[in-house]
Amino acid sequence: MMADGMDDMGAGVTRRGLLRGAALAAAAAPAAVSAAAGRAPGAGLRGELLLDPGLLYFNAANIAPTFRGVIDVQEKELRAFQANPSREYREKYPVAADRLRARLGKRLGVTAEEIALLRNSSEANTVAVLGLDLKPGDEVIVTEHNHQSTLDSWKLRARREGLALKVLPTPHAATSPQAVADDFARAASPRTKAIFLSHVTNVTGLLYPIPAIAEVARKSGAWLHVDGAQTFGWMRLDLPALGVDSYAGSTHKWMMGPLEAGLLHVRRDRQDALNPTMLSHGYWLTDTRNMETAQRYEILGQRDDPKLEAVEAALDRLDALGEGWIESETRARAAEMRRILAGVKGAKLVGSGDPALSGAIITVAFPGRDVGAMRARLWKEHRLACAQAAAGGDALIRFSPHIYNSRDEMERVADLLVRA
């Protein structure tokens, strides 16, 4: 991404303009075809990806493929950077980072001063874990199905500093959002200083009722951090309405962006209570006064500058599709796959299909079967890419369909499971 004005290319044409123009053209072409044909915004979406046609890909919860246009933008900008890594050329990147923080903040209902650009949710989670001032005996509540970047980091910190760590079981068949929130209310005490959980678990796909849990945190004065790795990118998010103190997200999952990019949101009025975990040179710092904002959490040394352009190109494509369309379509495809998998003989769905308690992650148990061997055969013989999980003593197969997955693919998965 570039600041306004000319770069080395001269002739009044900016490299940013050429790159962004190419990305927008790539994004607009399939959208224009769809509109002309009177089809949905995402018609032909799979053709915009580099996915192998022979691959049945149902693992957006781990990594989602990005768009050809995004890959083109990133490769071109990387080549331009390597051709001219001068300080003068790189002056555009801090300006680009400012623009990206503002854009992400608007998407999440917060200000640019509340957004730090990090490398993924794991890094953002760890900054939040390590940045709070705590003393021996202070209590932290986490959940059984927190991502390991949060759960293991808290276990390590608790052991080294004498903190009390409460690990709440994750309900496998939640009956209501309030019942889930009540578990936190019962666990909280005057000693509770922090509550950390995933917005949607990457094990059973439970969607936690964050606003209700935020009320529990406020009553006890606890910091509330939410790992949004499984919601950022497909769910419309209003972070002030959720009531979080901090929130993490990655671009390589549901956002369908590049690898190794993410964000940490920290509420403006709470930033002085969360310390940065590393201080190096601020390559994207345009003003030293920004060290008083969330930028204090991203002073990590040299960054992958060309990736800024790729993240913005991915946002361009998602904006063309529309946040509302992406959420409704993702929910619809997840609901369709739940329905299809529920009809597979011997399959036992884990978790809730209630939209108030579920996202786009679907896990299935096969009682009496060797699920590990079953999944290995599905990959080796049929190129079905999914994930394995475990909950309640059951080995599970995890599916995470996204907007590029079709009903035909889902039905083929069901047929393979019947015969596996």
C-alpha positions in Angstrom: 0.0 0.0 0.0 1.2 3.5 -0.7 0.9 7.0 0.5 -0.6 9.5 -1.9 1.6 10.8 -4.7 4.2 9.2 -7.0 6.7 6.5 -6.3 9.7 5.3 -8.3 7.4 4.4 -11.2 6.9 8.0 -12.0 4.7 9.3 -14.8 2.1 10.3 -12.2 1.1 6.6 -11.7 1.4 5.1 -8.2 2.3 1.5 -7.6 -0.5 1.4 -5.1 -2.9 2.5 -7.7 -1.8 -0.2 -10.1 -1.8 -3.0 -7.5 -5.2 -2.0 -6.0 -6.6 -1.5 -9.5 -5.6 -5.0 -10.4 -7.1 -6.4 -7.3 -10.3 -4.6 -7.7 -10.6 -5.6 -11.3 -10.0 -9.3 -10.3 -12.6 -9.0 -7.6 -15.1 -7.1 -9.7 -15.0 -9.3 -12.8 -16.7 -12.4 -11.2 -19.1 -10.1 -9.3 -20.1 -8.4 -12.6 -20.7 -11.8 -14.2 -22.9 -12.9 -11.3 -24.9 -9.7 -11.5 -25.4 -10.0 -15.2 -26.6 -13.5 -14.7 -28.9 -12.5 -11.9 -27.1 -14.8 -9.5 -26.0 -14.4 -5.9 -22.9 -12.2 -5.1 -20.8 -15.3 -4.5 -21.6 -17.2 -7.6 -18.5 -18.7 -9.1 -16.5 -17.8 -5.9 -14.5 -21.0 -5.9 -13.1 -20.0 -9.3 -11.5 -17.0 -7.7 -9.4 -19.3 -5.5 -6.4 -21.5 -6.2 -7.9 -24.5 -4.6 -7.2 -27.8 -6.3 -10.4 -28.9 -8.1 -10.0 -32.4 -6.7 -9.8 -31.2 -3.1 -12.8 -31.3 -0.8 -11.8 -28.5 1.5 -13.8 -28.0 4.8 -11.2 -26.5 7.1 -11.7 -22.7 7.2 -11.4 -22.9 11.0 -7.7 -23.7 10.4 -6.8 -21.9 7.2 -9.1 -20.6 4.5 -7.8 -20.1 0.9 -7.4 -16.6 -0.2 -8.3 -15.0 -3.5 -6.1 -15.0 -6.6 -6.3 -11.2 -6.7 -4.9 -11.0 -3.2 -2.0 -13.4 -4.0 -1.2 -11.3 -7.1 -1.2 -8.1 -5.1 1.0 -9.5 -2.4 3.5 -11.0 -4.9 3.8 -7.8 -6.9 4.3 -5.6 -3.8 6.9 -8.1 -2.4 8.8 -7.8 -5.7 8.6 -4.0 -5.7 9.8 -4.0 -2.0 12.8 -6.3 -2.8 13.7 -4.2 -5.9 13.8 -1.1 -3.7 14.1 -1.7 0.0 15.3 1.8 0.6 14.0 3.8 3.6 12.5 6.3 1.2 10.4 3.6 -0.6 9.3 2.2 2.8 8.0 5.5 4.0 4.6 4.6 2.5 4.1 1.6 4.8 3.4 3.4 8.1 0.8 5.5 6.2 -0.7 2.2 4.9 -0.8 0.8 8.4 -2.6 3.8 9.7 -5.2 3.4 6.9 -5.6 -0.3 7.6 -6.1 0.2 11.4 -8.8 2.8 10.6 -10.5 0.4 8.2 -10.4 -2.5 10.5 -11.6 -0.3 13.4 -14.6 0.8 11.4 -15.4 -2.8 10.5 -15.5 -3.6 14.3 -17.2 -0.5 15.5 -14.1 0.9 17.2 -11.5 3.6 16.5 -8.1 3.2 14.8 -6.5 4.0 18.2 -7.9 0.8 19.5 -6.4 -1.5 16.9 -2.9 -3.1 16.9 -1.7 -4.9 13.8 -0.1 -8.2 14.9 0.7 -11.5 13.2 -2.2 -13.7 14.2 -4.7 -14.3 17.0 -2.3 -16.4 18.9 0.1 -13.5 19.2 -2.7 -11.2 20.1 -4.0 -13.6 22.8 -0.5 -13.9 24.3 -0.1 -10.1 24.5 -3.3 -10.0 26.5 -2.3 -12.9 28.7 1.1 -11.5 29.5 0.3 -7.8 29.6 -2.0 -7.7 32.7 -0.6 -6.7 36.1 -1.5 -9.5 38.5 -0.2 -10.7 41.9 0.0 -14.1 43.6 -3.5 -15.3 44.5 -5.3 -13.4 41.8 -7.8 -15.5 39.9 -8.2 -16.0 36.2 -11.2 -17.8 34.5 -10.6 -19.6 31.3 -12.6 -22.3 29.5 -11.8 -25.9 28.7 -11.8 -25.2 24.9 -9.8 -22.0 24.8 -7.2 -22.1 22.1 -3.9 -23.4 23.3 -2.3 -20.0 22.7 -4.4 -18.8 25.6 -4.9 -21.9 27.7 -1.3 -23.0 27.8 0.0 -19.5 28.2 -2.2 -19.0 31.3 -1.2 -22.3 32.7 2.5 -21.3 32.4 1.9 -17.9 33.9 -0.2 -19.2 36.7 2.5 -21.8 37.6 5.3 -19.2 37.6 3.5 -16.4 39.4 1.2 -18.2 41.8 -2.1 -17.3 40.1 -5.3 -19.2 40.6 -6.5 -20.6 37.3 -10.2 -21.8 37.0 -10.9 -23.9 33.9 -14.6 -24.0 33.2 -15.9 -27.1 31.4 -17.2 -26.2 27.9 -20.8 -27.5 27.7 -21.2 -29.9 24.8 -25.0 -29.5 24.5 -25.8 -26.0 25.8 -29.5 -25.3 26.2 -29.5 -21.5 26.3 -27.1 -18.5 26.2 -28.1 -17.6 29.7 -27.3 -21.0 31.1 -23.8 -20.7 29.6 -23.4 -17.2 31.1 -24.6 -18.5 34.5 -21.6 -20.9 34.6 -19.3 -17.8 34.6 -21.4 -16.0 37.2 -21.1 -19.0 39.5 -17.3 -19.2 38.9 -16.5 -15.5 39.4 -15.4 -14.2 42.8 -14.0 -11.0 44.3 -10.6 -12.4 43.4 -11.4 -12.8 39.7 -9.2 -10.4 37.7 -9.6 -11.7 34.2 -11.9 -13.9 32.0 -10.5 -15.3 28.8 -12.4 -17.3 26.3 -13.0 -18.0 22.6 -15.9 -16.4 20.9 -16.6 -19.7 19.1 -14.7 -22.7 20.2 -12.6 -24.5 17.7 -13.6 -27.9 19.2 -17.4 -28.1 19.3 -18.3 -24.8 17.7 -20.1 -23.3 20.7 -20.8 -19.6 20.3 -20.4 -18.0 23.7 -22.9 -15.3 24.7 -20.3 -12.6 25.1 -22.6 -9.6 26.1 -24.0 -11.7 29.0 -20.5 -12.8 30.1 -19.3 -9.2 29.8 -21.9 -8.3 32.5 -20.3 -10.9 34.8 -16.8 -9.5 34.1 -18.0 -5.9 34.8 -19.6 -6.9 38.2 -16.3 -8.4 39.4 -14.1 -5.8 37.8 -12.4 -8.5 35.6 -10.7 -8.0 32.3 -12.6 -9.7 29.5 -10.6 -10.9 26.5 -12.2 -12.8 23.6 -10.3 -14.8 21.0 -12.2 -14.1 17.8 -10.2 -16.4 15.5 -13.4 -18.3 14.7 -15.7 -15.3 14.2 -13.5 -12.5 12.7 -14.1 -12.4 9.0 -17.5 -14.0 8.6 -19.5 -12.5 11.5 -20.5 -8.9 11.7 -18.9 -7.6 14.9 -19.8 -4.6 17.1 -17.1 -4.9 19.8 -18.5 -2.1 22.0 -21.9 -3.9 22.0 -20.1 -7.2 22.9 -18.6 -5.4 25.9 -15.1 -6.8 25.6 -11.9 -5.2 26.9 -9.8 -6.9 24.2 -10.4 -9.0 21.2 -8.1 -11.0 18.8 -8.5 -11.9 15.2 -6.5 -13.5 12.3 -6.7 -12.8 8.6 -5.9 -16.3 7.4 -9.0 -18.1 8.6 -12.6 -16.9 7.9 -11.4 -13.5 6.4 -9.8 -15.4 3.6 -6.8 -13.2 3.7 -3.0 -13.7 3.7 -1.1 -15.8 6.3 0.6 -14.2 9.3 -1.6 -11.1 9.8 -4.0 -10.3 12.6 -5.1 -7.8 15.1 -5.6 -7.0 18.7 -8.4 -4.6 19.8 -8.0 -3.0 23.2 -10.5 -0.5 24.5 -9.1 3.0 24.6 -10.0 3.6 28.3 -8.4 0.3 29.3 -5.1 0.5 27.5 -3.1 1.7 30.4 -4.0 -1.5 32.3 -2.5 -3.7 29.6 1.3 -3.5 29.2 3.1 -4.2 25.9 5.1 -7.4 25.9 7.9 -6.3 23.6 9.4 -2.9 22.6 11.5 -2.7 19.5 11.6 -0.3 16.6 8.2 0.9 15.5 8.4 0.4 11.8 4.8 1.4 11.3 4.8 4.3 13.8 4.0 7.6 12.2 4.0 9.7 15.4 5.5 8.9 18.8 2.3 10.0 20.4 0.7 6.8 18.9 2.6 4.9 21.6 -0.3 6.1 23.8 -2.7 4.1 21.6 -3.0 0.4 20.8 0.0 0.7 18.6 2.1 0.1 21.8 1.3 -3.6 21.4 2.7 -3.9 17.9 6.3 -2.6 18.3 7.8 -5.9 17.2 10.6 -4.9 14.9 10.8 -5.3 11.2 7.5 -6.3 9.7 6.3 -8.0 6.5 5.4 -4.6 4.9 4.0 -5.9 1.6 1.4 -7.9 3.5 -0.4 -4.7 4.3 -1.4 -4.4 0.7 -2.6 -8.0 0.7 -4.8 -7.6 3.7 -6.5 -4.5 2.2 -7.0 -6.3 -1.1 -8.8 -9.1 0.8 -11.0 -6.6 2.5 -11.8 -5.1 -0.9 -13.1 -8.4 -2.1 -15.1 -9.1 1.1 -16.6 -5.6 1.0 -17.7 -6.3 -2.6 -19.5 -9.3 -1.3 -21.0 -7.5 1.7 -20.6 -8.3 5.4 -24.3 -9.1 5.7 -24.2 -11.5 2.8 -21.1 -13.2 4.1 -22.6 -13.8 7.5 -26.0 -15.0 6.3 -24.4 -17.2 3.7 -21.9 -18.7 6.1 -24.7 -19.5 8.6 -26.9 -20.9 5.9 -24.1 -23.2 4.6 -23.3 -24.4 8.1 -26.9 -25.1 8.8 -27.2 -27.1 5.6 -24.2 -29.1 6.4 -25.5 -29.9 9.9 -28.7 -31.1 8.3 -26.9 -33.3 5.8 -24.5 -34.7 8.4 -27.3 -35.5 10.8 -28.6 -37.9 8.2 -25.4 -39.9 8.1 -25.9 -43.4 9.6 -23.8 -43.7 12.8 -23.0 -40.0 13.0 -23.6 -38.1 16.3 -23.5 -34.3 16.0 -21.9 -32.6 18.9 -22.9 -29.1 20.0 -26.0 -27.0 19.2 -27.5 -26.0 15.9 -29.2 -23.0 17.5 -27.8 -19.9 15.8 -27.6 -18.2 19.3 -25.2 -21.0 20.4 -23.3 -22.0 17.2 -21.1 -20.6 14.5 -19.8 -22.3 11.4 -17.9 -25.2 13.0 -19.5 -28.6 13.0 -18.1 -31.6 14.9 -19.3 -35.2 14.5 -18.7 -38.3 16.6 -18.9 -41.8 15.3 -19.3 -44.0 18.4 -17.6 -47.3 18.1 -15.5 -46.2 15.2 -11.7 -45.4 15.0 -12.2 -41.8 14.0 -8.5 -41.2 13.5 -8.2 -44.0 11.0 -11.5 -43.0 9.4 -10.3 -39.4 8.8 -6.9 -40.6 7.5 -8.7 -42.8 4.9 -10.9 -39.9 3.9 -7.9 -37.8 3.2 -5.7 -40.5 1.5 -8.4 -42.0 -0.7 -10.7 -39.0 -1.3 -8.8 -35.8 -0.6 -11.3 -34.7 2.0 -9.6 -32.0 4.1 -11.1 -31.5 7.6 -9.8 -31.6 11.1 -9.8 -33.9 14.1 -10.9 -32.8 17.6 -11.9 -34.4 20.9 -14.6 -33.5 23.5 -16.2 -35.4 26.3 -14.0 -38.4 25.7 -15.1 -38.7 22.1 -12.9 -38.4 19.1 -14.5 -36.0 16.6 -14.2 -35.0 13.0 -14.5 -31.3 12.5 -15.9 -29.6 9.5 -15.9 -25.8 8.9 -17.7 -24.9 5.7 -17.4 -21.4 4.2 -18.8 -19.4 1.4 -16.9 -21.3 -1.2 -18.3 -24.7 -0.3 -21.3 -26.0 -2.2 -24.2 -28.2 -1.3 -22.9 -30.8 -3.8 -19.6 -30.9 -1.9 -21.5 -31.4 1.4 -23.5 -34.2 0.0 -20.4 -35.9 -1.3 -18.8 -35.6 2.2 -21.9 -37.3 3.6 -21.7 -40.1 1.0 -18.0 -40.7 1.8 -18.7 -40.8 5.6 -21.3 -43.5 5.0 -18.8 -45.6 3.1 -15.7 -44.8 5.2 
